[in-house]
Amino acid sequence: MSNTFMRVDEVAEELGVSKPYAYKLVQKLNEELKRKNYITISGRVSKQYFQERIYGLRAGKERSE
């Protein structure tokens, strides 16, 4: 079963960055979601929103490789 949220550790590993930098990215993405009136969880980010913002993916579309 796939998790809906990514933790800071997963973000750091996915992007190959340090945990402190990944935490800053998660905070930034969560701030964007809060401005759109979504509920957020500290230290976690929606996997769907992460993929949209980082890779430009949209729901229902997959990357072509």
C-alpha positions as CSV (number, residue, x, y, z in Angstrom):
1,M,0.0,0.0,0.0
2,S,1.3,3.4,-1.0
3,N,1.4,6.1,1.6
4,T,-0.3,9.4,0.9
5,F,2.3,11.5,2.6
6,M,6.1,11.6,2.4
7,R,8.3,12.2,5.4
8,V,11.3,14.5,5.5
9,D,13.6,11.4,5.3
10,E,11.9,10.2,2.1
11,V,12.1,13.7,0.5
12,A,15.8,13.9,1.3
13,E,16.4,10.5,-0.2
14,E,14.3,11.2,-3.3
15,L,16.1,14.4,-4.1
16,G,19.5,13.5,-2.8
17,V,19.6,16.5,-0.4
18,S,20.4,16.8,3.3
19,K,17.6,16.4,5.8
20,P,17.7,20.0,7.0
21,Y,17.2,21.2,3.3
22,A,14.4,18.6,2.8
23,Y,12.7,19.9,5.9
24,K,12.8,23.5,4.5
25,L,11.3,22.2,1.2
26,V,8.5,20.3,3.1
27,Q,7.8,23.5,5.1
28,K,7.6,25.6,1.9
29,L,5.3,23.1,0.2
30,N,3.1,23.0,3.3
31,E,2.9,26.8,3.5
32,E,1.7,26.8,-0.2
33,L,-1.0,24.2,0.7
34,K,-2.0,26.2,3.8
35,R,-2.5,29.3,1.6
36,K,-4.9,27.1,-0.5
37,N,-6.8,26.2,2.7
38,Y,-5.6,22.6,2.9
39,I,-4.8,21.0,6.2
40,T,-1.1,20.0,6.6
41,I,1.0,17.8,8.8
42,S,4.3,19.1,10.2
43,G,7.2,17.1,8.8
44,R,5.2,15.5,6.0
45,V,3.9,16.6,2.6
46,S,1.3,15.2,0.3
47,K,3.1,12.8,-2.2
48,Q,0.8,14.0,-5.0
49,Y,1.6,17.7,-4.3
50,F,5.3,16.9,-4.0
51,Q,5.3,15.2,-7.4
52,E,3.4,18.1,-9.0
53,R,5.7,20.8,-7.6
54,I,9.0,19.0,-8.0
55,Y,8.5,17.0,-11.2
56,G,5.6,18.9,-12.8
57,L,3.3,15.8,-12.7
58,R,-0.4,16.1,-12.5
59,A,-2.9,13.6,-11.1
60,G,-3.8,10.9,-13.6
61,K,-0.6,11.6,-15.7
62,E,2.6,9.6,-15.6
63,R,6.0,10.5,-16.6
64,S,7.0,9.2,-20.0
65,E,10.5,7.7,-19.9
